[in-house]
């Protein structure tokens, strides 16, 4: 396995938590961080593949059909976005 070095700066609280978790797992901090990054990469790539497959079957006509059945109501206050400011 080839390896690459990457200088990593973490907030102290995150580093301390990672050190604690690595110690609990009985591995080095470096190994723990490498596994954590690998897990995150796997999750993102799996999710990206899922959405790509789903989008591949989508059509504009299907979206319009779906939207025609959506209720015509204002969004809940917590779902509203703030208006964009003009630049």
Sine and cosine of phi, psi and omega as CSV:
sin_phi,cos_phi,sin_psi,cos_psi,sin_omega,cos_omega
0.00,0.00,0.79,-0.61,0.07,-1.00
-0.99,0.13,0.45,-0.89,-0.05,-1.00
-0.77,-0.64,0.47,-0.88,0.06,-1.00
-0.79,-0.61,0.55,-0.83,0.04,-1.00
-0.99,-0.13,0.68,-0.74,0.03,-1.00
-0.64,-0.77,0.89,-0.46,0.03,-1.00
-0.94,0.34,0.80,-0.60,-0.10,-1.00
-0.87,-0.49,0.79,-0.61,0.07,-1.00
-0.94,-0.35,0.85,-0.53,-0.01,-1.00
-0.88,-0.47,0.52,-0.86,0.19,-0.98
-0.85,0.52,0.59,-0.81,-0.07,-1.00
-0.83,0.56,-0.63,0.77,-0.01,-1.00
-0.90,0.43,-0.61,0.79,0.01,-1.00
-0.94,0.35,-0.67,0.74,0.01,-1.00
-0.89,0.46,-0.68,0.73,0.00,-1.00
-0.89,0.45,-0.67,0.74,0.02,-1.00
-0.90,0.43,-0.68,0.74,0.02,-1.00
-0.90,0.44,-0.65,0.76,0.05,-1.00
-0.88,0.48,-0.69,0.73,-0.01,-1.00
-0.89,0.46,-0.71,0.70,-0.01,-1.00
-0.92,0.38,-0.61,0.79,0.05,-1.00
-0.89,0.45,-0.68,0.73,0.02,-1.00
-0.89,0.46,-0.68,0.74,0.03,-1.00
-0.88,0.47,-0.56,0.83,0.02,-1.00
-0.99,0.13,-0.19,0.98,0.00,-1.00
0.96,0.28,0.52,0.85,0.01,-1.00
-0.79,-0.62,0.23,-0.97,0.05,-1.00
-0.95,0.31,0.35,-0.94,0.06,-1.00
-0.87,0.50,-0.67,0.74,0.01,-1.00
-0.86,0.51,-0.72,0.69,0.00,-1.00
-0.90,0.43,-0.66,0.75,-0.02,-1.00
-0.88,0.47,-0.70,0.71,0.00,-1.00
-0.91,0.41,-0.65,0.76,0.02,-1.00
-0.87,0.49,-0.68,0.73,0.02,-1.00
-0.92,0.40,-0.66,0.75,0.00,-1.00
-0.88,0.47,-0.68,0.73,0.02,-1.00
-0.91,0.41,-0.68,0.74,0.02,-1.00
-0.87,0.49,-0.66,0.75,0.04,-1.00
-0.89,0.46,-0.69,0.72,-0.01,-1.00
-0.90,0.43,-0.68,0.74,0.04,-1.00
-0.86,0.51,-0.70,0.72,0.02,-1.00
-0.87,0.49,-0.68,0.73,0.01,-1.00
-0.90,0.44,-0.72,0.69,-0.02,-1.00
-0.90,0.44,-0.71,0.70,-0.01,-1.00
-0.91,0.41,-0.60,0.80,0.04,-1.00
-0.91,0.41,-0.71,0.71,0.01,-1.00
-0.90,0.43,-0.67,0.74,0.00,-1.00
-0.88,0.47,-0.66,0.75,0.03,-1.00
-0.90,0.44,-0.66,0.75,0.02,-1.00
-0.87,0.50,-0.77,0.64,-0.04,-1.00
-0.93,0.37,-0.55,0.84,0.05,-1.00
-0.91,0.42,-0.67,0.74,0.03,-1.00
-0.90,0.44,-0.68,0.73,0.00,-1.00
-0.91,0.43,-0.69,0.72,-0.02,-1.00
-0.92,0.39,-0.50,0.87,-0.01,-1.00
-0.89,0.46,-0.44,0.90,0.00,-1.00
-1.00,-0.07,-0.13,0.99,-0.08,-1.00
-0.98,0.20,0.50,-0.86,0.07,-1.00
-0.73,-0.68,0.39,-0.92,0.06,-1.00
-0.88,0.47,-0.62,0.78,0.00,-1.00
-0.90,0.43,-0.62,0.78,0.03,-1.00
-0.90,0.43,-0.61,0.79,0.03,-1.00
-0.91,0.41,-0.71,0.71,0.01,-1.00
-0.87,0.49,-0.68,0.73,0.02,-1.00
-0.87,0.49,-0.69,0.73,0.02,-1.00
-0.89,0.46,-0.72,0.70,-0.05,-1.00
-0.92,0.39,-0.48,0.87,0.03,-1.00
-0.90,0.44,-0.43,0.90,0.00,-1.00
-1.00,-0.06,-0.05,1.00,0.00,-1.00
-0.97,0.26,0.62,-0.78,0.01,-1.00
-0.92,0.39,0.56,-0.83,0.00,-1.00
-1.00,-0.08,0.97,0.25,-0.01,-1.00
-0.74,-0.67,0.42,-0.91,0.05,-1.00
-0.94,0.34,0.52,-0.85,0.02,-1.00
-0.93,0.37,0.42,-0.91,0.10,-1.00
-0.87,0.50,0.49,-0.87,-0.04,-1.00
-0.80,0.59,-0.61,0.79,-0.03,-1.00
-0.96,0.27,-0.21,0.98,0.03,-1.00
-0.99,-0.12,-0.11,0.99,-0.03,-1.00
-0.98,0.18,0.54,-0.84,0.08,-1.00
-0.98,-0.21,0.41,-0.91,0.03,-1.00
-0.98,0.19,0.53,-0.85,-0.01,-1.00
-0.90,0.44,0.57,-0.82,0.02,-1.00
-0.96,0.29,0.59,-0.81,0.04,-1.00
-1.00,0.09,0.61,-0.79,0.05,-1.00
-0.94,0.33,0.59,-0.81,0.01,-1.00
-0.97,-0.24,0.00,0.00,0.00,0.00
